């Protein structure tokens, strides 16, 4: 009796199709959960900012998030390991207002201006950086 060499490949292909279907079903459920979280996320953030401790924590988290998405590529994830100056103690050198001005307008020494960071994002980032002393 001769064995058919195609059978193992057919079994693997069948298992692969089953895996794709299962992962797709799980993904659809997760997509709905993510959409629900995004819709309810704004309300939770506003509620957290209302309390004293919650507002400070939310502001710090927001500042760090703005840093990670706009500044970490030059200054490093840890504020010290990038190609730009170390910011681990920037709060001992500059006030929150001075930091905001540097972010918004840049410097002659190579720091580019970030005019797109304004309002709450700029405030959160400059406050977060000013706490690093």
C-alpha positions as CSV (number, residue, x, y, z in Angstrom):
1,X,0.0,0.0,0.0
2,X,1.4,3.3,-1.1
3,X,1.0,6.4,1.1
4,X,-0.2,9.6,-0.5
5,X,2.4,12.4,0.2
6,X,-0.2,15.1,-0.2
7,X,-2.2,14.1,2.9
8,X,0.1,15.7,5.5
9,X,0.0,19.0,3.6
10,X,-3.7,18.9,3.3
11,X,-4.0,18.3,7.1
12,X,-1.7,21.3,7.8
13,X,-3.7,23.5,5.4
14,X,-6.9,22.5,7.0
15,X,-5.6,23.3,10.5
16,X,-4.3,26.6,9.2
17,X,-7.7,27.5,7.9
18,X,-9.3,26.6,11.2
19,X,-6.8,28.7,13.0
20,X,-7.4,31.7,10.7
21,X,-11.2,31.4,11.3
22,X,-10.7,31.2,15.1
23,X,-8.4,34.2,15.2
24,X,-10.7,36.2,13.0
25,X,-13.7,35.5,15.4
26,X,-11.6,36.5,18.4
27,X,-10.4,39.7,16.6
28,X,-14.0,40.7,15.8
29,X,-14.8,40.5,19.5
30,X,-11.8,42.4,20.5
31,X,-12.5,45.1,17.9
32,X,-15.9,45.7,19.4
33,X,-14.4,45.8,22.9
34,X,-11.8,48.4,21.8
35,X,-14.5,50.6,20.2
36,X,-16.5,50.4,23.4
37,X,-13.5,51.4,25.5
38,X,-12.7,54.3,23.2
39,X,-16.3,55.6,23.4
40,X,-16.3,55.4,27.2
41,X,-12.6,56.4,27.5
42,X,-13.3,60.2,27.2
43,X,-15.9,60.1,30.0
44,X,-13.5,58.2,32.3
45,X,-10.7,60.7,31.7
46,X,-12.9,63.7,32.5
47,X,-14.1,62.0,35.7
48,X,-10.5,61.3,36.7
49,X,-9.5,64.9,36.2
50,X,-12.2,66.0,38.5
51,X,-10.5,64.4,41.6
52,X,-7.3,65.8,43.1
53,X,-5.2,62.6,42.9
54,X,-6.9,61.4,39.7
55,X,-6.3,64.6,37.9
56,X,-2.6,64.7,38.7
57,X,-2.1,61.1,37.7
58,X,-4.0,61.6,34.4
59,X,-1.9,64.7,33.7
60,X,1.3,62.9,34.4
61,X,0.3,60.0,32.2
62,X,-0.8,62.4,29.4
63,X,2.6,64.2,29.6
64,X,4.5,61.0,29.4
65,X,2.4,59.8,26.5
66,X,3.0,63.1,24.6
67,X,6.7,62.7,25.3
68,X,6.8,59.1,24.1
69,X,5.0,60.0,20.8
70,X,6.9,63.3,20.0
71,X,10.2,63.5,21.9
72,X,11.5,60.0,22.7
73,X,12.9,59.5,19.2
74,X,15.6,62.2,19.9
75,X,15.7,62.3,23.7
76,X,15.3,58.5,24.3
77,X,12.6,56.5,26.0
78,X,14.3,57.2,29.4
79,X,14.9,60.9,28.7
80,X,18.7,60.3,28.6
81,X,19.7,57.8,26.0
82,X,18.9,59.7,22.8
83,X,20.9,61.9,20.4
84,X,19.5,65.0,22.0
85,X,20.3,66.5,25.4
86,X,19.5,64.6,28.6
87,X,16.2,65.7,30.1
88,X,16.3,63.7,33.4
89,X,16.8,66.9,35.4
90,X,15.4,69.5,33.1
91,X,13.0,70.7,35.8
92,X,15.9,71.9,38.0
93,X,17.1,74.1,35.1
94,X,13.9,75.4,33.6
95,X,10.4,76.3,34.8
96,X,7.3,74.8,33.3
97,X,6.7,78.0,31.3
98,X,10.3,78.0,30.0
99,X,10.0,74.4,29.0
100,X,6.7,75.1,27.2
101,X,8.4,78.0,25.3
102,X,11.3,75.8,24.3
103,X,9.0,73.1,23.0
104,X,6.7,75.5,21.1
105,X,9.4,77.7,19.6
106,X,12.6,75.6,19.6
107,X,16.1,76.8,20.3
108,X,19.0,78.0,18.2
109,X,21.0,75.0,19.5
110,X,19.2,72.4,17.4
111,X,15.9,71.9,19.2
112,X,13.2,72.2,16.5
113,X,10.0,74.0,17.2
114,X,6.8,71.9,17.8
115,X,4.0,74.4,17.2
116,X,1.6,71.4,16.7
117,X,1.9,70.7,20.4
118,X,-0.4,73.3,22.0
119,X,-3.1,73.6,24.6
120,X,-3.5,70.6,26.9
121,X,-0.8,68.5,25.2
122,X,1.8,71.3,25.7
123,X,0.7,71.9,29.2
124,X,0.8,68.2,30.1
125,X,4.2,67.7,28.6
126,X,5.8,70.8,30.1
127,X,4.3,70.0,33.5
128,X,5.6,66.4,33.3
129,X,9.1,67.5,32.3
130,X,9.3,70.2,34.9
131,X,8.7,67.6,37.6
132,X,12.0,65.9,36.6
133,X,14.5,67.6,38.9
